[in-house]
Structures are given as C-alpha cells and as structure tokens.
Amino acid sequence: MSHMEDLLKSLYVMASLVEARDPYTGGHLWRVSQFSRLLAADAGLPDADVARISLGGFLHDLGKVGVPDAILNKPDRLTDEEYAVIKTHPEVGNRLLSGHPLAALARAAVLSHHEMPDGNGYPHRLSGDQIALDARIVGICDAFDAMTSTRPYRRGMAVGKALAIIEENLGRQFDRTLGERFLRLGRAGRLDHIVGHSEDGIPVQECPMCGPTIVVRRDHHTGDSVFCRHCGGEVRVERAGDVIHVTPTGRKGTPEDLQPDIDAALIDALVHEASRVIGLADSSGTP
C-alpha cells in the first residue's frame, strides 16, 4: 500500500469507527459518499474533485465521536439541549482533522455540511456562495439519506417524499442549482441502488425487533452469524447468488460478538479508488 493509501485509510477507518457507535446508521457514510459522488459527477466536475467530494461525504460526521452515547443513541427525539450538543460535531470533526496531511481534502465537507444558503445553518451561519461547493453537495446528500433512513423514532420515508421536501427547501436549506440536479437524479431512479444499502448490491437487513440495522458485508457467506447493532439479536446469513436474506436465531450476541467492527474490504476498495484519482491530480500539479 502506498503512502497516499495509508493516509487515506487512516481517515476512512476513523470515520468508520465513529459510525460503528450508532446502531441505526449502518451504511450512512457509504451512502452519503456515493450520493455525493453521483451529484458531483453530474455537475460536470473533474474526476479529482469528484473523488475529493466523495471522501468528504464519507468523513462528514467525523466529529460525532465527541457526542455522548446517551445522545447519539437516544431512542426518541432530542431536546433542545441535546441538539445543541449534536451541533458541535462539525467543529469537533474539523479539530480532529487538524494536523492530518490530507485534512484539506475533507475539511470543507466536515466543517460546513450543515450550513444553509439562507444563513440559518451551523456552525458559522454562512450563506450562499460562502459555503464551499463540497459542503453544499454533501449537505444535500446527508439530508436525503437522513430522511430515507430509519431512526429509532420513525421509519425512513419514501424517496419521492424526501425529494419533495428537498424541492420545497431549495434556496433556503439546500443550494438551488445543485438541489435541482439531485432531484433530477432521484426522479430518474439513479439513486435507488444506493438508498437502503450499505454497499453496492447489499441492502441493509431487517432486525425483527429494531428494523433495518443489520449490515451484511460482501465477505459474509451462508451460515455466518451477524448481529443487530441495536438489540444484539443474532441472525444467520443466507445467500443465493446476489440475493441476501437473514434469519433470526433467537440468540443474543456475546460482548465479543457485539464489539464495533469495520468493513476492511470496503475501506480498502474506497481507498484504492480515491488514491488512484487523487494521486493522479497531485502528480499533475492540480490542487
């Protein structure tokens, strides 16, 4: 593995470990990264910019490592005080990036993905073009995935409803030009293979108690045990070609079974692709 790949991997691993703390966000970082990649490419950006924005999409929630578990995993809506704690995560993430050799690639997305065109976002109440392009793209994709994903207090909404909400808030919460591009992608069905998935071709699986919380990796095979990240319930994987099912066993996982885990193979694939494109940009002198 090259030096560039080592540096990128350290960022992907950090972000994955943060995500592993929240049982209801399995695949969120991958999905936001992939939505961001599609939107950036549709906007006609160069390959190196698309790769950078995709990386920012994966890292955008890095600062949630500073949010207490009691708030991050709260089973119902947050109080105003708890939401104020959540709102610290962009600046915490920015501080975590400080000193990393590749910090500049992800800083805009990490720090500013909750800023809004009308100036009512956070942490710095930026508006319009004051908000970096990376953050405007990742902000749309993050909100869309939040709306279409299940949380403890509500099921994920239909794609059409989430797109309608984005449309209603163009120019206020979401960049108008980029948001209109995202709407066209969504209404053409070009987001459907990402919604509800934890990687290409692998939907997040349903726990009978908790909903879609079970992440099956590409290297899982028929008969392997996987565990709900919320209740600890065990399921057995069943694969028939590209089709995946899980069957509850009625058993609970041990503390060892339920330790946070990351998908090393997925991270290696993301790192390899990002380093190839970003490395080419660096070698050509492109910032």
C-alpha positions as CSV (number, residue, x, y, z in Angstrom):
1,M,0.0,0.0,0.0
2,S,1.4,3.4,-1.0
3,H,1.9,6.3,1.4
4,M,-1.1,8.1,-0.1
5,E,-3.3,5.0,0.5
6,D,-2.0,4.7,4.1
7,L,-3.0,8.3,4.8
8,L,-6.4,7.9,3.2
9,K,-7.1,4.7,5.0
10,S,-6.5,6.3,8.4
11,L,-9.3,8.8,7.5
12,Y,-11.7,6.2,6.4
13,V,-11.0,4.0,9.4
14,M,-11.5,6.9,11.8
15,A,-14.9,7.7,10.2
16,S,-16.0,4.1,10.2
17,L,-15.3,3.7,13.9
18,V,-17.4,6.7,14.7
19,E,-20.3,5.3,12.6
20,A,-20.0,2.0,14.4
21,R,-21.1,3.7,17.6
22,D,-24.6,4.3,16.2
23,P,-26.7,1.1,15.5
24,Y,-29.1,3.0,13.2
25,T,-26.5,4.5,10.8
26,G,-25.1,1.3,9.2
27,G,-24.0,2.3,5.7
28,H,-24.8,6.0,6.2
29,L,-21.3,7.2,5.4
30,W,-21.1,4.9,2.3
31,R,-24.4,6.2,1.1
32,V,-23.7,9.8,1.6
33,S,-20.3,9.3,-0.1
34,Q,-22.0,7.6,-3.1
35,F,-24.8,10.2,-3.4
36,S,-22.1,12.9,-3.3
37,R,-20.1,11.2,-6.0
38,L,-23.1,11.0,-8.3
39,L,-24.1,14.6,-7.8
40,A,-20.5,15.9,-8.2
41,A,-20.1,13.9,-11.4
42,D,-23.5,15.0,-12.7
43,A,-22.4,18.6,-12.1
44,G,-19.5,18.0,-14.5
45,L,-16.7,18.3,-12.0
46,P,-13.2,16.9,-12.8
47,D,-12.5,13.4,-11.5
48,A,-10.2,14.6,-8.8
49,D,-12.9,16.9,-7.4
50,V,-15.5,14.1,-7.6
51,A,-13.1,11.9,-5.6
52,R,-12.4,14.6,-3.0
53,I,-16.2,15.3,-2.5
54,S,-16.9,11.6,-2.2
55,L,-14.2,11.4,0.5
56,G,-15.8,14.4,2.3
57,G,-19.1,12.6,2.2
58,F,-17.6,9.6,3.9
59,L,-15.9,11.8,6.6
60,H,-18.6,14.4,7.2
61,D,-19.7,13.0,10.6
62,L,-16.2,12.5,12.0
63,G,-16.9,14.9,14.8
64,K,-19.7,12.8,16.2
65,V,-17.0,10.9,18.1
66,G,-17.4,13.8,20.6
67,V,-21.2,13.3,21.1
68,P,-22.0,11.2,24.2
69,D,-23.6,7.8,23.5
70,A,-26.7,8.7,25.6
71,I,-27.4,11.5,23.0
72,L,-26.1,9.7,19.9
73,N,-28.2,6.6,20.6
74,K,-31.2,8.2,22.2
75,P,-34.3,6.2,21.2
76,D,-36.6,9.3,20.7
77,R,-36.4,12.9,19.7
78,L,-33.6,15.1,21.1
79,T,-34.3,18.0,23.5
80,D,-33.0,21.5,22.5
81,E,-30.1,21.0,24.9
82,E,-29.2,17.6,23.4
83,Y,-29.5,19.0,19.9
84,A,-27.1,21.8,20.9
85,V,-24.5,19.1,21.7
86,I,-25.1,17.4,18.3
87,K,-24.5,20.8,16.6
88,T,-20.9,20.8,17.9
89,H,-19.9,17.9,15.7
90,P,-18.7,19.9,12.6
91,E,-16.2,21.8,14.7
92,V,-15.1,18.8,16.6
93,G,-14.5,17.0,13.3
94,N,-12.5,19.9,12.0
95,R,-10.3,19.8,15.1
96,L,-9.8,16.0,14.6
97,L,-8.6,16.6,11.1
98,S,-6.0,19.2,12.2
99,G,-2.5,18.1,11.5
100,H,-3.5,15.3,9.2
101,P,-1.6,15.6,5.9
102,L,-4.8,15.2,3.9
103,A,-7.0,17.4,6.1
104,A,-7.6,19.9,3.3
105,L,-9.4,17.3,1.2
106,A,-12.2,16.8,3.7
107,R,-12.2,20.0,5.8
108,A,-15.0,21.8,3.9
109,A,-17.4,18.9,4.0
110,V,-16.7,18.1,7.6
111,L,-17.0,21.7,8.9
112,S,-19.8,23.1,6.7
113,H,-22.2,20.4,5.6
114,H,-24.9,21.8,7.9
115,E,-24.6,25.4,6.6
116,M,-27.6,26.6,4.6
117,P,-27.9,29.1,1.7
118,D,-30.3,31.3,3.8
119,G,-27.7,31.6,6.6
120,N,-29.6,29.6,9.1
121,G,-27.3,26.7,9.3
122,Y,-24.4,25.9,11.6
123,P,-21.7,26.3,12.9
124,H,-20.9,29.6,11.3
125,R,-24.2,30.7,9.7
126,L,-22.6,31.0,6.3
127,S,-24.8,31.8,3.3
128,G,-24.9,31.3,-0.4
129,D,-21.5,31.0,-2.1
130,Q,-19.8,31.5,1.2
131,I,-20.5,27.8,1.7
132,A,-17.9,25.6,-0.1
133,L,-19.1,23.5,-3.0
134,D,-18.1,20.3,-1.3
135,A,-20.3,21.2,1.7
136,R,-23.2,22.2,-0.4
137,I,-23.1,18.8,-2.2
138,V,-22.6,16.7,1.0
139,G,-25.3,18.7,2.8
140,I,-28.0,17.7,0.3
141,C,-26.9,14.1,0.3
142,D,-26.7,13.9,4.1
143,A,-30.2,15.3,4.5
144,F,-31.6,13.0,1.8
145,D,-30.1,9.9,3.5
146,A,-31.3,11.0,6.9
147,M,-34.8,11.3,5.6
148,T,-34.8,8.0,3.8
149,S,-33.2,6.0,6.6
150,T,-35.0,4.6,9.7
151,R,-34.3,6.0,13.1
152,P,-35.5,4.7,16.4
153,Y,-38.4,7.1,16.5
154,R,-39.6,6.8,12.8
155,R,-39.3,4.7,9.7
156,G,-37.4,6.1,6.7
157,M,-39.6,8.0,4.3
158,A,-40.2,7.1,0.6
159,V,-37.7,8.6,-1.9
160,G,-40.4,10.7,-3.6
161,K,-41.4,12.3,-0.3
162,A,-37.7,13.1,0.6
163,L,-37.2,14.6,-2.8
164,A,-40.3,16.7,-2.4
165,I,-39.0,18.1,0.9
166,I,-35.7,19.0,-0.7
167,E,-37.6,20.7,-3.6
168,E,-39.7,22.8,-1.1
169,N,-36.5,24.0,0.6
170,L,-34.3,24.9,-2.4
171,G,-32.6,28.2,-1.9
172,R,-33.2,28.0,1.9
173,Q,-31.8,24.8,3.3
174,F,-30.3,23.5,0.0
175,D,-28.4,25.0,-2.8
176,R,-30.9,25.6,-5.6
177,T,-28.8,24.6,-8.6
178,L,-27.2,21.5,-7.0
179,G,-30.6,20.6,-5.5
180,E,-32.3,20.7,-8.8
181,R,-29.6,18.3,-10.2
182,F,-30.2,16.0,-7.3
183,L,-33.9,16.0,-7.9
184,R,-33.4,15.0,-11.5
185,L,-31.1,12.2,-10.4
186,G,-33.6,10.9,-7.9
187,R,-36.7,11.1,-10.2
188,A,-34.8,9.3,-12.9
189,G,-34.2,6.4,-10.4
190,R,-30.4,6.9,-10.3
191,L,-30.3,7.0,-6.5
192,D,-32.3,3.8,-5.9
193,H,-29.4,1.4,-5.9
194,I,-27.9,3.3,-3.0
195,V,-30.9,4.0,-0.9
196,G,-31.2,1.5,1.9
197,H,-27.9,-0.2,1.1
198,S,-24.6,-0.5,3.0
199,E,-22.5,-1.1,-0.2
200,D,-23.2,-1.9,-3.9
201,G,-25.8,-4.6,-4.2
202,I,-26.2,-5.2,-0.5
203,P,-29.3,-3.8,1.3
204,V,-29.3,-3.2,5.0
205,Q,-31.1,-6.2,6.5
206,E,-34.1,-6.1,8.9
207,C,-33.9,-7.0,12.5
208,P,-37.4,-8.2,13.5
209,M,-37.2,-6.1,16.7
210,C,-35.4,-2.9,15.5
211,G,-35.9,-2.5,11.8
212,P,-33.1,-2.1,9.2
213,T,-30.0,-2.2,11.4
214,I,-28.1,-5.3,10.2
215,V,-25.2,-4.8,7.9
216,V,-24.1,-7.8,5.9
217,R,-20.7,-7.5,4.3
218,R,-19.5,-8.8,0.9
219,D,-17.3,-11.3,2.6
220,H,-20.2,-12.8,4.6
221,H,-21.3,-16.3,3.4
222,T,-24.3,-18.5,4.0
223,G,-24.3,-19.7,7.6
224,D,-22.3,-16.8,9.0
225,S,-23.7,-15.1,12.1
226,V,-24.4,-11.3,12.0
227,F,-25.8,-9.2,14.9
228,C,-28.2,-6.3,15.2
229,R,-26.2,-3.3,16.3
230,H,-29.1,-2.2,18.5
231,C,-30.6,-5.1,20.4
232,G,-27.8,-7.6,19.9
233,G,-30.0,-10.2,18.3
234,E,-28.3,-12.8,16.1
235,V,-29.3,-13.6,12.5
236,R,-27.9,-16.2,10.1
237,V,-26.9,-15.1,6.6
238,E,-28.4,-16.9,3.6
239,R,-27.1,-16.1,0.1
240,A,-28.4,-17.3,-3.2
241,G,-26.3,-15.6,-5.9
242,D,-26.7,-11.8,-5.4
243,V,-29.8,-12.2,-3.2
244,I,-29.2,-11.9,0.6
245,H,-31.6,-12.9,3.4
246,V,-31.2,-13.2,7.1
247,T,-33.0,-15.5,9.5
248,P,-33.2,-14.7,13.3
249,T,-31.9,-17.4,15.6
250,G,-33.4,-16.2,18.8
251,R,-29.9,-15.9,20.3
252,K,-28.2,-12.8,21.7
253,G,-24.7,-11.9,20.8
254,T,-21.9,-12.0,23.5
255,P,-20.0,-8.9,24.3
256,E,-17.3,-10.1,21.9
257,D,-19.8,-10.6,19.1
258,L,-21.1,-7.0,19.6
259,Q,-17.8,-5.2,19.5
260,P,-17.7,-2.4,17.0
261,D,-16.4,-3.6,13.6
262,I,-15.4,-2.0,10.3
263,D,-15.6,-3.4,6.8
264,A,-11.9,-3.6,6.0
265,A,-12.5,-4.8,2.4
266,L,-14.9,-2.0,1.6
267,I,-12.5,0.6,3.1
268,D,-9.6,-0.9,1.0
269,A,-11.7,-0.6,-2.2
270,L,-12.6,3.0,-1.4
271,V,-9.1,3.9,-0.5
272,H,-7.7,2.3,-3.7
273,E,-10.1,4.2,-6.0
274,A,-9.6,7.6,-4.2
275,S,-5.8,7.3,-4.1
276,R,-5.7,6.5,-7.8
277,V,-7.6,9.6,-8.8
278,I,-6.3,12.0,-6.1
279,G,-2.7,10.7,-6.7
280,L,-3.1,11.5,-10.5
281,A,-4.2,15.0,-9.6
282,D,-1.3,15.5,-7.3
283,S,1.2,14.3,-9.8
284,S,-0.1,16.6,-12.4
285,G,0.1,19.6,-10.1
286,T,-3.7,20.0,-9.8
287,P,-4.7,21.2,-6.3
